């Protein structure tokens, strides 16, 4: 079967699973809607937190950034993982102990200030709207490539699905849906990584494959091969750090502090029965997150190696179908600048004179290929020649990662407006319930 047929089947089944769970676990009370009645087991909450944390940025973009940045891309792994540890150790248990529904609730009561509550509401809404836009871009990318629909239509489909189970189930429905989405996204991430590790290095564990020798008989380490490929084309060596220690430290701290305050992750710790369970679920979440985060460097290295070896200086007419398919999305661009029908992929802005001289002698007129980093994980199975069902599975995983985070963000927005703004903050008279009722009565009269 084709990639598109497999994608319809696997994505359709996953969507049916999410909707079924939402109907089964629909909210029946206010506490269900806001905090899942504080009855979620720690392991399940850890999985849901992992799905919430590992957004489209983690699933789609992180390994793509690492594949181009190399060693320096580790700053995202350290910053985002460190941010979660900061949240789990210093914030989550104390928020749960306070016994409120939302973060603005905690801020307002902790500082005895309605102004502080209002600031927290505005911050939560602003952060959530900004972050949900990135998730929807991930949904649009997946739909545009694998289901061959317009990106805008893909975003609408994703939002309708999230709206359905978020409104129907509230936090309770979202929690159990996110448990299922974690299972989908982690399987979708690990399966192609394991296949590629076996094909390229003979190791079933991708983390070991990253540091192993290639299984092509050359007895060359994967990273040595990748260093050679990148430097020959004028890029920095993959294992060379391009940032100094101060930059690495500053970026890591900024990422830690920023991600520790993500409102859709913080609210996850309100859903467990006890404070002790909040700490336990934080530990489980770190384990579930680590499964993906420790695999990302291997995925990035596999993707970059296969990309360079597959496309550089190869005839366009002989390239696999994935090349044309991704070109149609606009995320992969090729321009035959010297008219030779070959793909010249190199850093034409490099200061390496030997690379520039070799390019001039070969008749190259500049780099001809532009690759959006966000396609590296999604295109990786196709580039590596994996079966079509694996390609479709990755598409379903990307959607699961984006939708799980989007659902948490939308719930934060709704509770911030309904519970923390309209109910708890003194609004101008025209926005108060009494005024609304009076306007309705006047209208009927």
N, C-alpha and C positions, 0 to 999 in steps of 0.2 A: 504494500500500500504506500501511497505517497505521503510526504511529510504533512501536507495539508489535511488529508483524511485522518491520519494518526492524531494530529493536533485537535481536530474537531472531536474525536472520540475521547481522548484523555482530558482535554479541557472541559468538555461537556460533562463527563463523569465527575470531575472534581467540582464543577459548579453545582451539579445535582446534589453532591454530598454536602456542600456548604448550605444550600437551601434547606435540605432535609434536617440538618443539625439545628438550623435556626428555628424551624417550625417545632422540632422536638423540645428545644430548650427555651422557648419564648418566655419573656418576662411576665410574671403574674402580679408583681408588686413593685412599689417604688424602690425598695431595697434591691430587688432583682435587677431593675433597670440600671441603677447607679453603680452597685458594687457586687452584683451577682449573689446577693444575700449573704456575702462574706462566707461562702460555703465551698469554695473551690479547693480541692486537695493540692498540697504543695507541688507535687510532680506535674500535675496538669497545669497549674499556674506557671510553673517554670517553663513548660513548653509554650504556653500562650505568650509569656513574656519574651521568649526567644523569637517567636514569630513576629511580635510587635517590634522588637529591637532590630531584627534583620529585615530591613525594608528593601525596596528596590535598589537603594544605594549599596547595601551589603551584598545582595544577590547578584545584581547586574553590573554595578559600576566598580565595586572595590577591586575585584580581580582584574578588571579592565585597566584601572589606574595602575595597579601593580605591574601588569604586563608591559606598560610603557615606561613607568618610572623605575622599575627594578627595585633595588635595595631601598631606595628612598621612599618607596610606596609603603614600607613597613610603618611609617608614621601613622597611617590610618588604622592599621591593626592595633597599634599601641594606644592611640588616642581614644578610639571607640571602645575598645575592651577596657581600658583604664577608666573611662567615663562610666561604664556599667559598674565596675567595682566600687567606684566612688559613690555612686547612687545606692548600691546594695548595702554598703557598709555604714554610710554616714547619714543617709536620708530615709530610705524605705522603712526600716523598722520603727523609726520615731514618728513618721507620718501615720503608720498603721496603729501605733499605740495611742495616738490622739483621738482616733475613732470617728473621724469625719468622712464625708462622702468625696470631697474634691480637694485639690490643692489650694484654690482660693479660699475655701472653707478654713483650712488650716492656717493660712497666712492671716486672714481677717481676725480669727479668734486668738491666734498666738500673739499678735501685736495689738489687739483690742482696737482695731482701726478699720472702718469701712472704706477709707481711702486706700489702704494697703490691699484690701480685698479687691477693689476695683482695678488697681494696677495689676494684680495677679490675673484677673479676668482678661484684661486687655492683652497682657503678655501671652497667656495661654492661647487666646484666639489667634493672635498674630503669628505665633510660632506654628500653630496647627495648620492654618491656611497656607503658610509658606511651604511647610513640609509636605502637605497633601498634594500640592502641585507637582512636586517631584515624583511622587508615587504614581500619579496619573500619567506622567510622561512615560514611565516604565510600562504601564498598561498599554498605552498607545503604541509604543515600539513593538511590543509582542504581538498585538493584534495586526498591526500593519504588515509585519513580515510573515507571520505564520498562518494567519487567517485571511490575509490579503484583503483587508478592509481599510477604509480611511482611518487615519490616526484619531481624528476627532470622534468618529463613530465608535472606535474602540474605547475611548475615554468615557463616552456616554454609557456604553454597555457595562463597563466596570463600575461606574458610579451608581447605576441602577441596581446592580447586584448588591453592592455594599449598603446602599440605602435600604434595601429590602430587609437584610438580616440585622442591620443595626437598629432600625425602627421596631422591627418585630421582636427581637430578642433582647435589646439593650446590652448591658455589660454581660449578662448571663449568656445570651446567644452568641455574642462576639467572642467570649472566652472559649467556649467549646468549638466554635468555628475556627478560631486561631489554633487550637490544638490540632485539628485536622490539617490546617494550612501549614503548620510546622512540619508535620509528617510528609506532606507533599513536597515542600520546598527542600527539605534536607535530603530526601531520596533523590530528587531531581538534581541536586548539586553534587552529591557523592557518586552517583552511578556513572556519569560521564568521566568524572575525575578518576575513578577506579579503572574504567576501561582504558583511558588514555595512558595512565600510569603503567598498566600491564603491557600495552602495545609499545610504549616507548622505552620503558626501563625494565619490565618484567616484574615489578613490585606491585602487589595488590593494594598497598597502603600509599596513597598519593604523597603524604608527608615524607615517606622514605624514598619514593621515586624522585622527589625533587633533588635529593642529594646523591643519587645513584648514577651509575654509568649507563649509557644507552645500550639497548639490546640489539643494535644493528651490527655488532661485531667490531665496531671501531674502538671499543674500550675507552671512549671519551665520556667524561662526566657531562650530564645534561647541561649544567650551568656553564661549564667550559665551552660547550658547543654554542650555547646562547650568547655568551660573551663574544666569541669569535664572529658569529653572524652579525651581531649588532655593531661591533667596532668596524668590521669590514664595510658596512654600509654608512658609516659616519655618525652612528649614534653612540651614546655613552655605553660603556660596558655595563651589562645587566647587574652585575654584583658590585659595581662601584657606587659609593655614596656620593650623590651630587649636592647634598645639603650639608652645611657645617653643623657642629654639635648644638650651637645656640638656636639655629633654625629648627632643628629636630625637636629640641626641648620645648621651644615656644609653641610650635604647632601642636605637639602632643598635649601640652597643658591646655591649650585653647580648645582642642577637640574633647578632652576629658570634661572640662567644666561645662562646655556647651551641651554635650550629650547627656550629662548627669541631670540636666534640668528638663529633659524631654517630657512634656506633660502626659502623653499617652502611655509612657512606660511607668511613670510614677503611680498612676491610678491603678495599675495592675496589683500593687501590694495592698490595696484596700479589699481585695476579693477573697483573701484567705481568712480562716476563722480566728487565728491568734497571732500575736506578735512573733512568737517563735516560728510559726509557719511562714511568716514573711521572710525571715532569715533563711529558712530551709528552702523555700521556693527560689530565693535569690541564688543560692548555691546550685540548684538544679538548672536554673536559667543560664548561669555561667557555663555549665557543662554543655548544654544544648547549643549555646552560641559558639563555644570553642570548636565544636564539630565542624562548623562551616568556616570559622575564621582561620583555623590552622590549616585548612585545605586551600584557602584562597591563594597563597603564594604559589603552590604547585599548579593550580589551574591557570594562573597568570603566566607562568613559565611555559607550560604546555602550549597555551594559546599563541604566545608570541613566537615560539619556535616553529610551530606548524604553519603560522601565517607567513613568516618570512620564507620558509622552505617551499611553500605551496605556490606563492604568487610572484616572488621576485625573479625578474628576467624570464618569465614564462610567457608563451604565446597566449594572447587573450582568447583565441578560438579554442584552445585546449583546456582552459580553466574549468573547474567543476561548476555545476549549475548554481551552487550557493553564491558564487561571485555576482552573477547577474541578479539573483533574487535580492541580495542586500543592496545592490546598486539602485534598485527600484525604490527602496525606502528613503534614499537620499543620505543614508548614514555611511555609505561607502562610495567614494567618488574616484573615477579614473579618467585621466585625460592623456591621450597618446601624443605627447608633445613633439616627439621626433618622427612619428609616423612609421615606426618599425613593427608595430603590432605586438610588441612585448611590454610587459609591465615592469617599469623601473621604479623600485621602491627603495629610496635611500634618503639620507639627510643632506639635502642640497645646500643647507646653510651651515654645514659643519666647518670648523676651522682646520680640520685635518687635511693637509695639502695632498697627501698621497691618495686619499679618497677622491678629492676633487680632480686630481690629475687622471686617475683611472677612469672616472666618469667622463671626462673630456675625451680621452682616447677611445672610449667605447661609443662615443657619439650621443651620450645622454644629454638631454636639454633641461634637466631638472626633475625633481620628484614628480611622479605621475599618479600616485595613489594617496588618497586621504582617507584615514580610517577613524571613525568615531569610536572612542574607547568603550562606549556602552554596548557595542555589538560583540565584544570579545567573548563574553561568557555564553551569550545566546548562539553565536555562530561557531563556537569552539567544537561542538560535536560534529557539525557539518564539515568544518575544515579538517578535522581528524578522521573523517570517513566513517563515523559511527552509524549504526542502523537508524532508520527513520523514526522508530518509536522512541529512541533515546532523545532525538532532536525535539520531538513533540513533548516528551516528559520535561525537558528543560524549559520549554515555553510555559507549561503548566506551573512549574516551580517559580518562574519569574512573576507570573500573575498572582500566585499565592502570597509571595513576599510583598508585592505591592498592595494587594487588597487587604491583607491582614493589618498592615500599618495604617492604611487609609481608614479602615473601620475604627481603629482605636482613636485616630485623630478626629474623626467626625463625631464620635461620642464625647470627646473632650469639648469640642465646640458647642455641641448641644447642651451639655450639662453646665458649661460656663455661662451660656446665655440664659437657660431656663432656671437653673438652681442658684447660681451665684450672682447673676445680674438682675433679672426681673424679680426674683423672690427676695433676695437679701440686700439689695442696694436701693437707697432712696432715689427713685427716678423722678424726673419732672412730672407734674400732675397729669399731663396728657398721656403718659405711658403707663399710668397706674391702672390696676384692674377696675377700680371704681369708675374712673373716667371712661374706660372702654365700655363698661356696662351702660353708663349714662348715654354715651354716643349711640350704642345699639338701640336703646329705648327711644331716643330722639328720632333715630332713623325710621323705626317701625311706626312711630306716631305720624 
